[in-house]
Amino acid sequence: MPLLSARSLNMEFPGVKALSGVDFDLEAGEIHALCGENGAGKSTLIKILGGVIPHGRYGGAVEFEGKTCRFADPAGALAAGIRIIYQELAVCEDLAVAENVCLGEEPTRFGILDQRRMERETAEQLEKLGLSGLDPWTRASALPVGVKQMVEIARALRQQGKILILDEPTSALSAREAERLEATLCRLREDGVALLYISHRLDEVFRLADRVTVLRNGESMGTLSRTEFDPDRVVAMMVGRKTGEIFPPRTPSPAPRGGGLRLSVRGLTVPSPDNPDKPALENISFDLRAGEILGLVGLMGSGRTELCESLCGLFPMRGRGEMLLDGAVYAPADGSESLARGVALLSEDRRGHGIMSGKNVRENMTYASLRDFSRFGWIRLADEKRAVR
């Protein structure tokens, strides 16, 4: 009997059918990968399994250990032993590792927080994950992303999670951190934990997964066992056409539309804020023309983020080099100056730096350009609403 199963799941949002008759099951001691393009329904499925979308809002049934589940909220799924580690990590930066691992289920003695037990239980879980050298009282903000992710896994294991759902777990990890995570997941599988693994990276999927389920446009395209794994077959199930048809031949234009040189960077060198003797960027040169999409590629730590932030005035411009914007010298001292010159940034950390989650859509859309809607210190609300619409 599957540990977790979903039968004929249907879910609609206004104007969108997110899931349509999806069947899925997960067994103890297996890594089951869930693949599909953006918008295929993966996030909706795990929100149903994790109680984020409550019973009654979706059609179909979810069964856990043979019994029908009617989770009203995430607390119900947590009580059943289902843990989700989202792509955007839920670690409290100002708390220590031990405080994060025990969060919500802190041990007490005579009504007082039992820090010795917290430390002991945290150390036990960290040792299982190959992090025995990590001090349980290290502040989470001092940890790299990969270790923060391990802290979330340690919390799930301490809470005796039977099912671990990981949403794009390696998207922000270095190669070494990803290898450590993969080794950890294999150990958890051997211990009987059921793992639902969501990833766009098929090389990871084929290395780790025992089975793969593919979603497309909210529908299940089928489940493949390890003996049936084939990259071309999985990609064809994901996109609905053969791999040779995914990128049809395209003849590039002889020159970008518009064609005029907008931004020119020559010899840009910027020191690292943590180590002035080591450059974060060194001798960067490129041109960007009107009507052109210029791709910037590199591994984590290669300087991609620092370059983008330098172009937008968010990274200290204490280095050497020259930038010209529309033929004029361009050296923004801060973000407001870059905006005034017409250069805007969509940040890498969307949750931390891109949006204000406590504000509404209108306020988020106009926050960086409020001066366009203000007069004598007052916001012209009608103009703001009109622009947002």
C-alpha positions in Angstrom: 0.0 0.0 0.0 1.4 3.5 -0.9 2.2 5.7 2.1 0.6 8.6 0.4 -1.8 8.7 -2.6 -3.8 11.2 -4.5 -6.8 10.3 -6.6 -8.4 12.4 -9.4 -7.2 15.7 -8.0 -8.9 18.7 -9.5 -8.1 22.3 -8.6 -9.2 25.6 -10.3 -8.1 29.1 -9.7 -10.0 32.1 -11.4 -9.5 31.5 -15.1 -7.0 28.7 -14.6 -7.4 24.9 -14.2 -4.3 24.0 -12.2 -5.0 20.3 -11.8 -7.3 18.0 -13.8 -7.8 14.4 -12.7 -4.2 13.9 -11.3 -3.3 10.6 -9.8 -0.1 10.2 -7.7 1.3 7.9 -5.1 4.4 7.8 -2.9 5.9 4.8 -1.2 8.0 4.6 1.9 11.7 4.3 1.2 11.6 5.8 -2.3 12.6 9.0 -4.0 9.8 10.0 -6.3 10.5 12.8 -8.7 7.9 15.2 -9.9 8.7 16.9 -13.2 7.0 19.4 -15.5 7.4 22.9 -17.0 6.5 26.0 -15.0 2.7 26.1 -14.7 2.3 22.3 -15.0 0.7 22.1 -11.6 3.6 20.9 -9.4 3.3 23.6 -6.8 -0.5 23.2 -6.6 -0.1 19.5 -6.0 2.3 19.8 -3.1 0.2 22.6 -1.6 -2.7 20.1 -1.5 -0.6 17.4 0.0 0.8 19.8 2.6 -2.5 21.2 3.7 -1.8 24.7 2.3 -4.8 24.3 0.1 -7.4 22.9 2.5 -9.8 20.1 1.9 -13.0 21.3 0.3 -11.3 23.7 -2.1 -10.1 20.9 -4.4 -11.8 17.9 -5.9 -10.6 14.3 -5.5 -9.1 12.6 -2.5 -5.8 12.3 -0.6 -5.0 9.2 1.4 -2.2 8.8 4.0 -1.4 5.3 5.2 -4.7 4.1 3.7 -6.9 6.7 5.4 -8.6 9.6 3.7 -7.0 12.9 4.7 -9.0 16.1 5.2 -6.3 18.6 6.1 -7.8 22.0 7.0 -4.4 23.6 7.2 -0.6 22.9 7.2 -0.8 21.9 10.8 -2.9 18.8 9.9 -0.3 17.7 7.4 2.5 18.3 9.9 0.7 16.2 12.5 0.5 13.4 10.0 4.2 13.5 9.3 4.3 15.4 6.0 7.0 18.1 5.8 7.6 20.5 2.9 10.9 22.3 2.3 10.1 25.1 -0.1 12.5 26.6 -2.6 12.4 29.8 -0.5 13.7 28.6 2.8 11.9 29.1 6.1 14.8 29.6 8.4 14.7 32.3 11.2 17.9 34.2 10.5 18.2 35.7 13.9 17.9 32.3 15.8 20.6 29.8 16.4 20.7 26.4 14.6 19.3 24.6 17.6 16.5 27.1 18.0 15.5 26.6 14.3 15.7 22.8 14.5 13.4 22.8 17.6 11.2 25.6 16.5 7.6 25.0 17.5 8.4 22.0 19.6 10.9 23.3 22.0 11.7 20.9 24.9 11.1 22.2 28.4 11.9 21.0 31.9 9.7 22.3 34.8 8.2 24.8 32.4 11.6 26.2 31.5 13.3 25.9 28.1 15.7 22.9 28.2 18.7 24.2 26.2 20.9 21.2 27.0 18.3 18.9 25.4 17.9 21.3 22.5 21.6 21.1 21.9 21.8 17.3 22.3 18.8 16.6 19.9 20.1 19.1 17.4 23.5 17.6 17.4 22.0 14.1 16.8 20.1 15.3 13.8 23.1 17.2 12.4 25.3 14.1 12.7 22.8 12.1 10.6 23.1 14.8 7.9 26.9 14.8 8.0 27.2 18.1 9.8 28.6 16.9 13.1 31.1 19.8 13.1 28.4 22.5 13.1 27.9 24.3 16.4 24.2 24.1 17.4 24.4 27.6 18.7 25.7 29.2 15.5 23.3 31.9 14.3 21.5 30.9 11.1 22.3 34.1 9.3 26.0 33.1 9.3 25.3 29.9 7.4 25.5 29.4 3.6 22.3 28.5 1.8 23.1 24.8 1.5 23.6 24.5 5.3 20.4 26.4 6.0 18.6 23.8 3.9 20.1 21.1 6.0 18.9 22.8 9.1 15.3 22.6 7.7 15.8 18.9 6.9 17.1 18.4 10.5 13.9 20.1 11.8 11.8 17.8 9.7 13.6 14.7 10.9 13.5 15.7 14.6 9.7 16.1 14.1 9.7 12.5 12.9 8.5 13.4 9.4 7.6 10.3 7.4 7.3 12.2 4.1 9.7 14.9 3.0 8.7 17.1 0.0 11.6 19.1 -1.5 10.8 21.9 -4.0 13.7 22.7 -6.3 16.2 22.0 -3.5 19.4 22.5 -5.5 18.4 25.7 -7.3 20.6 27.9 -5.1 23.3 25.4 -4.1 26.8 25.1 -5.2 28.0 21.8 -6.8 29.5 20.6 -3.5 26.4 21.5 -1.5 24.2 19.7 -4.0 26.4 16.6 -3.7 26.0 16.7 0.1 22.3 17.0 -0.2 22.0 14.1 -2.6 24.0 11.9 -0.3 21.7 12.9 2.6 18.6 12.1 0.6 19.9 8.7 -0.3 20.6 8.0 3.4 17.0 9.1 4.3 15.6 6.8 1.7 17.6 3.9 3.2 16.0 4.8 6.6 12.5 4.4 5.1 11.6 8.1 4.6 9.5 8.8 1.6 10.8 11.7 -0.5 9.0 13.7 -3.2 11.6 15.5 -5.2 10.7 18.4 -7.5 13.3 19.5 -10.0 13.8 20.8 -13.6 17.3 19.3 -13.6 16.9 15.9 -15.3 20.4 14.8 -14.5 19.6 15.0 -10.8 16.3 13.3 -11.3 17.8 10.3 -13.1 20.6 10.0 -10.5 18.3 10.0 -7.5 14.8 9.0 -8.4 13.2 5.5 -8.2 10.2 6.8 -10.1 9.3 9.9 -12.1 5.8 11.4 -12.5 5.4 14.0 -15.2 2.7 16.8 -15.2 1.8 18.9 -18.2 -0.9 21.6 -18.1 -2.3 20.3 -14.9 -2.6 16.7 -16.1 -0.6 13.6 -15.3 1.3 12.3 -18.3 2.3 9.1 -16.6 4.8 7.6 -14.1 8.0 6.0 -15.2 10.1 3.5 -13.2 13.9 3.6 -13.1 14.2 1.0 -15.9 12.1 3.3 -18.2 14.1 6.5 -17.6 15.0 8.2 -20.9 15.7 11.9 -21.2 14.0 12.3 -24.6 10.9 10.5 -23.4 10.6 12.6 -20.2 11.1 15.9 -22.1 8.6 14.9 -24.7 6.1 14.1 -21.9 6.8 17.5 -20.3 6.4 19.7 -23.4 4.2 17.6 -25.6 6.5 17.3 -28.6 9.7 15.4 -29.6 13.0 16.8 -28.3 14.1 17.6 -31.9 11.2 20.0 -32.2 11.7 21.9 -28.9 14.1 24.5 -30.4 13.1 24.9 -34.0 15.8 26.5 -36.3 15.9 30.2 -36.2 17.8 32.6 -38.4 19.2 35.4 -36.3 18.7 39.0 -37.4 21.8 40.6 -38.9 21.5 43.3 -36.2 19.2 43.7 -33.1 16.1 45.7 -33.6 16.8 49.4 -32.9 20.5 48.6 -33.1 21.8 51.7 -31.2 24.4 51.1 -28.5 22.7 51.7 -25.1 25.2 50.5 -22.5 29.0 50.0 -22.9 31.1 48.5 -20.1 34.9 48.5 -20.3 37.4 47.0 -17.9 35.0 47.0 -14.9 36.8 45.8 -11.8 35.1 46.0 -8.4 36.6 44.8 -5.1 34.7 42.4 -2.8 33.0 44.1 0.1 34.3 41.3 2.4 37.9 41.3 1.1 39.1 44.5 -0.6 42.2 42.7 -1.8 40.1 40.2 -3.8 38.0 41.5 -6.7 34.3 40.5 -6.9 34.5 41.6 -10.6 37.6 41.8 -12.7 38.0 43.4 -16.1 34.4 42.9 -17.3 33.6 44.3 -20.8 30.5 44.1 -22.9 28.1 46.1 -25.0 24.3 46.1 -24.9 22.3 47.4 -27.8 18.7 48.6 -28.1 16.2 45.8 -28.8 18.7 43.1 -27.7 18.6 40.4 -25.1 22.1 39.7 -23.7 22.6 36.5 -21.8 24.9 36.5 -18.7 26.0 33.0 -17.7 28.1 31.7 -14.8 28.3 29.4 -11.8 27.3 30.6 -8.3 30.0 32.9 -7.0 31.2 33.9 -10.4 30.1 37.5 -10.0 26.8 37.5 -11.9 24.8 39.1 -9.0 27.6 41.6 -8.2 27.7 42.7 -11.9 23.9 43.3 -12.0 23.9 45.2 -8.7 26.9 47.3 -9.9 25.0 48.3 -13.0 22.0 49.4 -10.8 24.0 51.2 -8.1 23.4 48.6 -5.4 27.0 47.4 -5.2 29.9 49.6 -4.1 31.5 51.3 -7.1 35.0 51.6 -5.7 36.7 49.9 -8.5 38.1 50.7 -11.9 36.7 50.8 -15.4 34.2 52.8 -17.4 30.5 52.6 -18.1 28.7 54.6 -20.7 24.9 54.8 -21.0 23.6 56.3 -24.2 27.1 57.8 -24.7 27.2 59.6 -21.4 29.3 58.5 -18.4 27.3 56.2 -16.1 28.4 55.6 -12.5 25.3 55.3 -10.3 25.9 56.0 -6.6 22.7 54.3 -5.6 19.5 52.6 -6.9 17.6 55.9 -7.2 20.2 57.3 -9.6 20.1 54.2 -11.8 16.3 54.4 -11.9 16.4 58.0 -12.9 18.7 57.0 -15.8 16.3 54.3 -16.8 18.1 51.2 -15.5 16.0 48.9 -13.3 16.8 45.6 -11.5 14.7 42.5 -11.0 16.5 41.0 -8.0 17.7 37.5 -7.6 16.2 37.2 -4.1 12.6 37.9 -5.1 11.2 37.3 -1.6 13.9 39.1 0.3 14.6 42.0 -2.0 12.0 42.0 -4.8 8.6 42.4 -3.1 7.1 43.6 0.2 4.8 40.7 1.1 2.8 42.8 3.6 1.8 45.3 0.9 -0.7 44.9 -1.8 -0.1 44.6 -5.6 -0.6 48.3 -6.3 1.9 49.4 -3.6 4.5 46.9 -4.8 4.2 48.0 -8.4 4.6 51.7 -7.7 7.0 51.7 -4.7 10.1 52.4 -6.8 8.4 55.2 -8.8 6.2 57.0 -6.3 7.7 60.3 -7.3 5.8 59.9 -10.6 2.5 59.9 -8.6 3.2 62.5 -5.9 2.6 66.2 -5.7 3.5 68.4 -2.7 4.3 65.2 -0.8 0.9 63.6 -1.4 0.2 60.5 -3.5 -2.2 61.1 -6.4 -4.1 57.8 -5.8 -6.2 58.0 -8.9 -3.2 58.4 -11.2 -1.4 55.6 -9.3 -4.4 53.2 -9.7 -4.7 54.1 -13.4 -1.1 53.3 -14.0 -1.3 50.0 -12.2 -4.4 48.9 -14.1 
